Every structure is written in structure tokens, then in C-alpha cells.
Amino acid sequence: MANLFLYLQAIVYIAAGLNHFINPKTYLAIMPPYIPAHEQMVMLSGVAEVVLGVGLLFPATRSLAAWGLILLLIVVFPANVYMAMSNRFRRFPAWIRWARLPLQGLLIWWAYQYT
């Protein structure tokens, strides 16, 4: 069962990372204005998610990948806060925008299981 959750986590990050390239407008829209180089940051975070997701699959890189995901989740947190607080995202109910914030904590905990 533990392997199922490990593979699920890897697939989630690989898919999310690939989505940065397939649908970058979604990620560009939630970038806070004070972050420079929006397009490059979206692409970089997509690459990081794919690489770290793949890294979870191999015992030799699993711990490092999990720590990398924890760091990535912390780094992208301001974008989630910006989305929750901004009026630009009214198409999503406020409760969904705010629910994403504690979800980051759950994702950090999940990644920590493989450190």
C-alpha cells in the first residue's frame, strides 16, 4: 500500500509539471506581480515538478526528491496566497481558493513521508 501512495505522488507531480507546459496560462494567472520573469518561473517550476516526481520513483534519489518537493511547495506558496486573496479569480469560489492553502501543508506532509 505504501508503494501505491509513493507512485501516486510521483504521478501527481509529473502530471502537474507537464501541465505547466501544456496549459501555462493557468499558472501565469496566479503569479503574484512582485515575482519576476513569470514565464520562466512557470517553466522552471514545471521542470522541477517533473524531475522531482521522477526522482521519487528511485530509491537512490527518493529522499532528495522528497526534500526538493517540500522546498518547491514552500516556494510556490505565495502564488496560492495571491490566488486566494485576489479578486481576479472569482470564477473559483472563495472556499476553494482558501482551501488550497492548508492543502499545501498536507502535500508537504505527504512528501515528508519519503525523506
DSSP file (Angstrom, degrees, kcal/mol; ACC not computed):
  #  RESIDUE AA STRUCTURE BP1 BP2  ACC     N-H-->O    O-->H-N    N-H-->O    O-->H-N    TCO  KAPPA ALPHA  PHI   PSI    X-CA   Y-CA   Z-CA
    1    1 A M     >        0   0    0      0, 0.0     4,-1.7     0, 0.0     5,-0.2   0.000 360.0 360.0 360.0 -37.3    0.0    0.0    0.0
    2    2 A A  H  >  +     0   0    0      1,-0.2     4,-2.0     2,-0.2     5,-0.1   0.896 360.0  52.4 -61.5 -39.2    2.9    2.4    0.8
    3    3 A N  H  > S+     0   0    0      1,-0.2     4,-2.9     2,-0.2     5,-0.3   0.865 103.3  58.4 -65.0 -34.4    4.2    1.9   -2.7
    4    4 A L  H  > S+     0   0    0      1,-0.2     4,-2.5     2,-0.2    -1,-0.2   0.932 108.6  44.5 -59.3 -46.0    0.8    2.8   -4.1
    5    5 A F  H  X S+     0   0    0     -4,-1.7     4,-2.3     2,-0.2    -1,-0.2   0.855 112.4  52.7 -68.6 -34.4    0.9    6.2   -2.4
    6    6 A L  H  X S+     0   0    0     -4,-2.0     4,-2.3     2,-0.2    -2,-0.2   0.949 112.9  43.2 -63.4 -49.1    4.5    6.7   -3.5
    7    7 A Y  H  X S+     0   0    0     -4,-2.9     4,-2.6     1,-0.2    -2,-0.2   0.876 112.5  54.0 -66.2 -36.9    3.7    6.1   -7.1
    8    8 A L  H  X S+     0   0    0     -4,-2.5     4,-2.5    -5,-0.3    -1,-0.2   0.930 109.3  47.9 -61.7 -45.0    0.5    8.1   -6.9
    9    9 A Q  H  X S+     0   0    0     -4,-2.3     4,-2.2     2,-0.2     5,-0.2   0.918 111.4  50.2 -62.5 -43.2    2.5   11.1   -5.5
   10   10 A A  H  X S+     0   0    0     -4,-2.3     4,-2.5     1,-0.2    -2,-0.2   0.927 111.8  47.8 -60.8 -44.7    5.1   10.7   -8.3
   11   11 A I  H  X S+     0   0    0     -4,-2.6     4,-2.8     1,-0.2     5,-0.3   0.896 109.0  54.4 -63.9 -40.7    2.4   10.6  -11.0
   12   12 A V  H  X S+     0   0    0     -4,-2.5     4,-2.5     1,-0.2    -1,-0.2   0.932 113.2  41.6 -59.4 -46.6    0.7   13.7   -9.5
   13   13 A Y  H  X S+     0   0    0     -4,-2.2     4,-2.6     2,-0.2    -2,-0.2   0.890 114.5  50.3 -72.0 -38.6    3.8   15.8   -9.6
   14   14 A I  H  X S+     0   0    0     -4,-2.5     4,-2.5    -5,-0.2    -2,-0.2   0.944 114.7  44.6 -63.3 -45.9    4.9   14.5  -13.1
   15   15 A A  H  X S+     0   0    0     -4,-2.8     4,-2.1     2,-0.2    -2,-0.2   0.921 114.3  48.8 -64.3 -44.0    1.4   15.3  -14.5
   16   16 A A  H  X S+     0   0    0     -4,-2.5     4,-0.9    -5,-0.3    -1,-0.2   0.906 111.8  50.0 -63.0 -40.6    1.3   18.7  -12.7
   17   17 A G  H >X S+     0   0    0     -4,-2.6     3,-0.8     1,-0.2     4,-0.5   0.919 110.4  48.6 -64.3 -43.6    4.7   19.5  -14.0
   18   18 A L  H >X S+     0   0    0     -4,-2.5     4,-1.7     1,-0.2     3,-1.4   0.857 103.6  62.4 -63.5 -34.0    3.8   18.6  -17.6
   19   19 A N  H 3X S+     0   0    0     -4,-2.1     4,-3.0     1,-0.3    -1,-0.2   0.771  89.8  68.3 -64.1 -24.7    0.7   20.7  -17.3
   20   20 A H  H << S+     0   0    0     -4,-0.9    -1,-0.3    -3,-0.8    -2,-0.2   0.825 108.8  37.5 -60.8 -29.8    2.9   23.7  -16.8
   21   21 A F  H << S+     0   0    0     -3,-1.4    -2,-0.2    -4,-0.5    -1,-0.2   0.773 119.5  46.6 -91.5 -30.5    3.9   23.3  -20.5
   22   22 A I  H  < S+     0   0    0     -4,-1.7    -2,-0.2     1,-0.2    -3,-0.2   0.881 132.2  15.5 -77.5 -40.6    0.5   22.2  -21.8
   23   23 A N    >X  +     0   0    0     -4,-3.0     3,-1.1    -5,-0.2     4,-0.7  -0.488  69.7 156.9-134.5  62.3   -1.5   24.9  -20.0
   24   24 A P  H 3>  +     0   0    0      0, 0.0     4,-2.8     0, 0.0     3,-0.3   0.763  65.6  73.0 -64.7 -24.8    0.9   27.6  -18.9
   25   25 A K  H 3> S+     0   0    0      1,-0.2     4,-2.1     2,-0.2     5,-0.1   0.860  91.8  57.8 -58.9 -34.8   -1.8   30.3  -18.8
   26   26 A T  H <> S+     0   0    0     -3,-1.1     4,-0.6     1,-0.2    -1,-0.2   0.927 112.7  38.7 -59.5 -45.0   -3.3   28.7  -15.7
   27   27 A Y  H >< S+     0   0    0     -4,-0.7     3,-0.6    -3,-0.3     4,-0.3   0.853 112.6  55.7 -77.4 -36.0    0.0   29.1  -13.8
   28   28 A L  H >< S+     0   0    0     -4,-2.8     3,-1.2     1,-0.2    -1,-0.2   0.867 101.6  60.1 -62.5 -35.3    0.8   32.5  -15.2
   29   29 A A  H 3< S+     0   0    0     -4,-2.1    -1,-0.2     1,-0.2    -2,-0.2   0.792 105.1  47.0 -65.3 -28.3   -2.5   33.8  -14.0
   30   30 A I  T << S+     0   0    0     -4,-0.6    -1,-0.2    -3,-0.6    53,-0.2   0.376  81.7 117.4 -98.3   6.6   -1.7   33.0  -10.3
   31   31 A M    <   -     0   0    0     -3,-1.2    48,-0.1    -4,-0.3     7,-0.1  -0.598  69.9-121.4 -73.4 124.4    1.8   34.5  -10.3
   32   32 A P    >   -     0   0    0      0, 0.0     3,-1.8     0, 0.0    47,-0.1  -0.374  20.3-120.2 -62.4 145.2    2.0   37.4   -7.9
   33   33 A P  T 3  S+     0   0    0      0, 0.0     5,-0.1     0, 0.0    -2,-0.1   0.773 109.3  62.1 -60.3 -26.5    3.0   40.7   -9.6
   34   34 A Y  T 3  S+     0   0    0      2,-0.1    -3,-0.0     0, 0.0     0, 0.0   0.580  82.6  92.8 -79.9  -7.4    6.1   41.1   -7.5
   35   35 A I  S <  S-     0   0    0     -3,-1.8     3,-0.3     1,-0.0     2,-0.1  -0.743  75.1-136.7 -84.0 128.0    7.6   37.8   -8.8
   36   36 A P  S    S+     0   0    0      0, 0.0     5,-0.2     0, 0.0    -2,-0.1  -0.363  73.6  20.7 -80.2 163.9    9.9   38.5  -11.8
   37   37 A A     >  -     0   0    0      3,-0.1     4,-2.6     1,-0.1     5,-0.2   0.897  66.8-174.5  51.4  59.0   10.1   36.5  -15.0
   38   38 A H  H  > S+     0   0    0     -3,-0.3     4,-2.5     1,-0.2     5,-0.2   0.899  78.4  48.2 -53.0 -49.7    6.7   34.9  -14.8
   39   39 A E  H  > S+     0   0    0      1,-0.2     4,-2.3     2,-0.2    -1,-0.2   0.916 113.5  47.0 -61.8 -43.2    7.1   32.6  -17.9
   40   40 A Q  H  > S+     0   0    0      1,-0.2     4,-2.9     2,-0.2    -1,-0.2   0.890 111.8  51.2 -65.8 -38.6   10.5   31.4  -16.8
   41   41 A M  H  X S+     0   0    0     -4,-2.6     4,-2.6     2,-0.2    -2,-0.2   0.901 110.1  49.3 -65.7 -40.1    9.3   30.7  -13.3
   42   42 A V  H  X S+     0   0    0     -4,-2.5     4,-1.9    -5,-0.2    -2,-0.2   0.932 114.6  44.8 -63.9 -44.9    6.3   28.7  -14.5
   43   43 A M  H  X S+     0   0    0     -4,-2.3     4,-2.6    -5,-0.2    -2,-0.2   0.921 113.6  50.3 -65.3 -43.3    8.6   26.7  -16.8
   44   44 A L  H  X S+     0   0    0     -4,-2.9     4,-2.5     1,-0.2    -2,-0.2   0.909 111.0  48.0 -61.8 -43.3   11.2   26.2  -14.1
   45   45 A S  H  X S+     0   0    0     -4,-2.6     4,-2.3     2,-0.2    -1,-0.2   0.864 110.7  52.6 -68.1 -33.2    8.6   25.0  -11.6
   46   46 A G  H  X S+     0   0    0     -4,-1.9     4,-2.2     2,-0.2    -2,-0.2   0.932 110.4  46.7 -64.3 -45.7    7.2   22.6  -14.2
   47   47 A V  H  X S+     0   0    0     -4,-2.6     4,-2.9     1,-0.2     5,-0.3   0.923 111.9  52.2 -60.5 -43.9   10.6   21.1  -14.8
   48   48 A A  H  X S+     0   0    0     -4,-2.5     4,-2.9     1,-0.2     5,-0.3   0.912 108.7  49.7 -60.6 -43.3   11.2   20.9  -11.1
   49   49 A E  H  X S+     0   0    0     -4,-2.3     4,-2.4     2,-0.2    -1,-0.2   0.918 113.6  45.6 -63.8 -42.2    7.9   19.0  -10.6
   50   50 A V  H  X S+     0   0    0     -4,-2.2     4,-2.5     2,-0.2     5,-0.2   0.959 116.3  44.7 -64.7 -50.1    8.7   16.5  -13.4
   51   51 A V  H  X S+     0   0    0     -4,-2.9     4,-2.4     1,-0.2    -2,-0.2   0.919 117.1  44.6 -62.1 -44.8   12.3   15.9  -12.2
   52   52 A L  H  X S+     0   0    0     -4,-2.9     4,-1.4    -5,-0.3    -1,-0.2   0.876 111.6  53.2 -70.0 -36.5   11.3   15.6   -8.6
   53   53 A G  H  X S+     0   0    0     -4,-2.4     4,-0.5    -5,-0.3     3,-0.3   0.924 112.2  44.8 -62.1 -44.1    8.3   13.4   -9.4
   54   54 A V  H >< S+     0   0    0     -4,-2.5     3,-1.5     1,-0.2     4,-0.4   0.896 107.7  60.0 -64.4 -39.9   10.6   11.0  -11.4
   55   55 A G  H >< S+     0   0    0     -4,-2.4     3,-1.0     1,-0.3     6,-0.3   0.805  95.3  62.6 -59.3 -30.0   13.1   11.2   -8.5
   56   56 A L  H 3< S+     0   0    0     -4,-1.4    -1,-0.3    -3,-0.3    -2,-0.2   0.773  93.5  64.8 -64.1 -24.8   10.6    9.8   -6.1
   57   57 A L  T << S+     0   0    0     -3,-1.5    -1,-0.2    -4,-0.5    -2,-0.2   0.670  93.9  65.8 -75.7 -16.8   10.5    6.6   -8.2
   58   58 A F  S X> S-     0   0    0     -3,-1.0     4,-1.5    -4,-0.4     3,-1.4  -0.918  73.1-142.7-114.0 127.4   14.1    5.6   -7.5
   59   59 A P  H 3> S+     0   0    0      0, 0.0     4,-0.5     0, 0.0     3,-0.2   0.844 100.7  58.7 -53.9 -36.1   15.3    4.6   -4.0
   60   60 A A  H 34 S+     0   0    0      1,-0.2     4,-0.2     2,-0.1    -4,-0.1   0.778 120.5  25.8 -67.0 -26.3   18.7    6.4   -4.6
   61   61 A T  H <> S+     0   0    0     -3,-1.4     4,-2.8    -6,-0.3     5,-0.2   0.428  94.0  99.2-115.2  -1.9   17.0    9.7   -5.3
   62   62 A R  H  X S+     0   0    0     -4,-1.5     4,-2.5     1,-0.2     5,-0.2   0.906  84.7  44.9 -57.6 -49.5   13.8    9.4   -3.3
   63   63 A S  H  X S+     0   0    0     -4,-0.5     4,-2.4     1,-0.2    -1,-0.2   0.929 115.5  46.9 -64.2 -45.5   14.8   11.3   -0.2
   64   64 A L  H  > S+     0   0    0      1,-0.2     4,-2.3     2,-0.2    -1,-0.2   0.908 112.9  50.2 -62.2 -41.7   16.4   14.1   -2.1
   65   65 A A  H  X S+     0   0    0     -4,-2.8     4,-2.4   -10,-0.2    -2,-0.2   0.904 109.4  51.2 -63.4 -41.4   13.4   14.4   -4.4
   66   66 A A  H  X S+     0   0    0     -4,-2.5     4,-2.1    48,-0.3    -2,-0.2   0.918 111.1  47.3 -63.6 -43.0   11.0   14.5   -1.4
   67   67 A W  H  X S+     0   0    0     -4,-2.4     4,-2.4     1,-0.2    -1,-0.2   0.889 110.9  53.2 -64.1 -37.9   13.1   17.3    0.2
   68   68 A G  H  X S+     0   0    0     -4,-2.3     4,-2.7     2,-0.2    -2,-0.2   0.895 108.1  49.8 -62.9 -40.3   13.0   19.1   -3.1
   69   69 A L  H  X S+     0   0    0     -4,-2.4     4,-2.8     2,-0.2    -2,-0.2   0.896 108.8  52.3 -65.5 -39.9    9.2   18.8   -3.3
   70   70 A I  H  X S+     0   0    0     -4,-2.1     4,-1.8     2,-0.2    -2,-0.2   0.943 112.1  45.9 -60.0 -46.9    8.9   20.2    0.2
   71   71 A L  H  X S+     0   0    0     -4,-2.4     4,-2.5     1,-0.2    -2,-0.2   0.925 112.5  50.7 -61.6 -44.8   11.1   23.2   -0.8
   72   72 A L  H  X S+     0   0    0     -4,-2.7     4,-2.4     1,-0.2    -2,-0.2   0.913 108.2  52.2 -60.2 -43.7    9.1   23.6   -4.0
   73   73 A L  H  X S+     0   0    0     -4,-2.8     4,-0.5     1,-0.2    -1,-0.2   0.867 111.5  47.2 -62.3 -35.9    5.8   23.6   -2.2
   74   74 A I  H >< S+     0   0    0     -4,-1.8     3,-0.6    -5,-0.2    -1,-0.2   0.908 111.7  50.8 -69.5 -42.0    7.1   26.3    0.2
   75   75 A V  H 3< S+     0   0    0     -4,-2.5    -2,-0.2     1,-0.2     4,-0.2   0.867 112.5  44.9 -65.8 -37.5    8.4   28.4   -2.7
   76   76 A V  H >X S+     0   0    0     -4,-2.4     4,-1.2     1,-0.2     3,-1.0   0.536  86.4  95.1 -86.0  -4.8    5.1   28.3   -4.6
   77   77 A F  H <X S+     0   0    0     -3,-0.6     4,-2.2    -4,-0.5     3,-0.4   0.866  75.7  61.0 -55.6 -40.2    3.0   29.0   -1.6
   78   78 A P  H 3> S+     0   0    0      0, 0.0     4,-2.7     0, 0.0    -1,-0.3   0.847 100.4  55.6 -58.3 -31.6    2.9   32.8   -2.3
   79   79 A A  H <> S+     0   0    0     -3,-1.0     4,-2.3     2,-0.2    -2,-0.2   0.891 107.9  48.4 -66.2 -37.6    1.2   32.1   -5.6
   80   80 A N  H  X S+     0   0    0     -4,-1.2     4,-2.3    -3,-0.4    -1,-0.2   0.886 111.7  49.0 -68.8 -38.0   -1.5   30.2   -3.8
   81   81 A V  H  X S+     0   0    0     -4,-2.2     4,-2.2     2,-0.2     5,-0.2   0.927 110.6  51.2 -64.3 -44.2   -1.9   33.0   -1.2
   82   82 A Y  H  X S+     0   0    0     -4,-2.7     4,-1.9     1,-0.2    -2,-0.2   0.914 110.6  48.8 -59.2 -43.8   -2.1   35.5   -4.1
   83   83 A M  H  < S+     0   0    0     -4,-2.3     6,-0.2   -53,-0.2    -1,-0.2   0.911 111.4  49.7 -63.1 -41.7   -4.8   33.4   -5.8
   84   84 A A  H  < S+     0   0    0     -4,-2.3    -1,-0.2    13,-0.2    -2,-0.2   0.870 118.5  38.0 -64.6 -36.5   -6.8   33.2   -2.5
   85   85 A M  H  < S+     0   0    0     -4,-2.2    -1,-0.2    -5,-0.1    -2,-0.2   0.685  97.0  94.1 -90.8 -19.2   -6.7   36.9   -1.9
   86   86 A S    ><  -     0   0    0     -4,-1.9     3,-0.8    -5,-0.2   -56,-0.0  -0.488  63.4-147.2 -82.9 143.3   -7.1   38.2   -5.4
   87   87 A N  G >  S+     0   0    0      1,-0.2     3,-0.8    -2,-0.2    -1,-0.1   0.509  87.8  85.4 -79.0  -5.4  -10.4   39.2   -6.9
   88   88 A R  G 3  S+     0   0    0      1,-0.2     3,-0.2     2,-0.1    -1,-0.2   0.646  84.8  55.8 -69.8 -13.9   -9.1   38.1  -10.3
   89   89 A F  G X   +     0   0    0     -3,-0.8     3,-1.9    -6,-0.2    -1,-0.2  -0.159  59.2 132.0-115.9  38.1  -10.1   34.5   -9.6
   90   90 A R  T <   +     0   0    0     -3,-0.8    -1,-0.2     1,-0.3     4,-0.1   0.677  60.0  77.8 -65.6 -16.7  -13.9   34.9   -8.8
   91   91 A R  T 3  S+     0   0    0     -3,-0.2    -1,-0.3     2,-0.1    -2,-0.1   0.742  91.7  62.2 -65.6 -18.9  -14.6   32.0  -11.2
   92   92 A F  S <  S-     0   0    0     -3,-1.9     5,-0.1     2,-0.0    -3,-0.1  -0.917 101.5-111.8-102.5 129.5  -13.4   29.8   -8.3
   93   93 A P    >>  -     0   0    0      0, 0.0     4,-1.9     0, 0.0     3,-0.9  -0.258  26.5-116.9 -56.8 147.3  -15.5   30.0   -5.1
   94   94 A A  H 3> S+     0   0    0      1,-0.3     4,-2.7     2,-0.2     5,-0.3   0.859 113.2  59.6 -55.8 -38.3  -13.6   31.7   -2.3
   95   95 A W  H 3> S+     0   0    0      1,-0.2     4,-1.9     2,-0.2    -1,-0.3   0.855 106.0  48.3 -64.0 -32.7  -13.7   28.5   -0.2
   96   96 A I  H <> S+     0   0    0     -3,-0.9     4,-1.1     2,-0.2    -1,-0.2   0.921 111.3  49.7 -70.5 -43.2  -11.9   26.6   -2.9
   97   97 A R  H  < S+     0   0    0     -4,-1.9     4,-0.4     1,-0.2     3,-0.3   0.914 116.4  41.9 -62.0 -41.7   -9.2   29.3   -3.2
   98   98 A W  H >< S+     0   0    0     -4,-2.7     3,-1.1     1,-0.2    -1,-0.2   0.813 106.4  62.8 -75.5 -29.6   -8.7   29.3    0.5
   99   99 A A  H 3X S+     0   0    0     -4,-1.9     4,-1.2    -5,-0.3    -1,-0.2   0.759  91.2  68.1 -67.1 -23.2   -8.8   25.5    0.9
  100  100 A R  H 3X S+     0   0    0     -4,-1.1     4,-1.2    -3,-0.3    -1,-0.3   0.801  89.7  65.6 -64.9 -27.1   -5.7   25.3   -1.3
  101  101 A L  H X> S+     0   0    0     -3,-1.1     3,-0.8    -4,-0.4     4,-0.8   0.964 105.2  38.0 -66.4 -53.2   -3.6   26.9    1.4
  102  102 A P  H 3> S+     0   0    0      0, 0.0     4,-1.6     0, 0.0     3,-0.3   0.786 107.0  68.7 -68.6 -22.1   -3.9   24.1    4.0
  103  103 A L  H 3X S+     0   0    0     -4,-1.2     4,-2.5     1,-0.2    -2,-0.2   0.860  91.4  61.1 -60.0 -34.0   -3.7   21.6    1.2
  104  104 A Q  H <X S+     0   0    0     -4,-1.2     4,-2.4    -3,-0.8    -1,-0.2   0.907 102.1  51.7 -58.2 -41.4   -0.1   22.7    0.8
  105  105 A G  H  X S+     0   0    0     -4,-0.8     4,-2.4    -3,-0.3    -1,-0.2   0.899 109.2  49.3 -62.0 -40.7    0.6   21.5    4.4
  106  106 A L  H  X S+     0   0    0     -4,-1.6     4,-2.4     2,-0.2    -2,-0.2   0.899 110.8  49.9 -64.8 -41.0   -0.9   18.2    3.6
  107  107 A L  H  X S+     0   0    0     -4,-2.5     4,-2.4     2,-0.2    -2,-0.2   0.875 109.9  51.0 -66.2 -36.9    1.3   17.9    0.4
  108  108 A I  H  X S+     0   0    0     -4,-2.4     4,-2.4     2,-0.2    -2,-0.2   0.929 110.8  48.6 -63.8 -44.9    4.4   18.8    2.5
  109  109 A W  H  X S+     0   0    0     -4,-2.4     4,-1.1     2,-0.2    -2,-0.2   0.912 110.5  51.6 -60.2 -42.7    3.5   16.1    5.0
  110  110 A W  H >< S+     0   0    0     -4,-2.4     3,-0.6     1,-0.2     4,-0.2   0.921 111.7  45.9 -62.3 -45.4    3.0   13.6    2.2
  111  111 A A  H >< S+     0   0    0     -4,-2.4     3,-2.0     1,-0.2    -1,-0.2   0.882 105.4  61.7 -64.4 -37.5    6.4   14.4    0.7
  112  112 A Y  H >< S+     0   0    0     -4,-2.4     3,-1.8     1,-0.3    -1,-0.2   0.778  88.0  72.5 -61.0 -26.3    8.0   14.2    4.1
  113  113 A Q  T << S+     0   0    0     -4,-1.1    -1,-0.3    -3,-0.6    -2,-0.2   0.704 100.7  45.5 -61.1 -17.9    6.9   10.6    4.3
  114  114 A Y  T <         0   0    0     -3,-2.0   -48,-0.3    -4,-0.2    -1,-0.3   0.183 360.0 360.0-113.4  16.4    9.6    9.7    1.8
  115  115 A T    <         0   0    0     -3,-1.8    -1,-0.2   -49,-0.1    -2,-0.1   0.476 360.0 360.0 -80.9 360.0   12.6   11.8    3.1
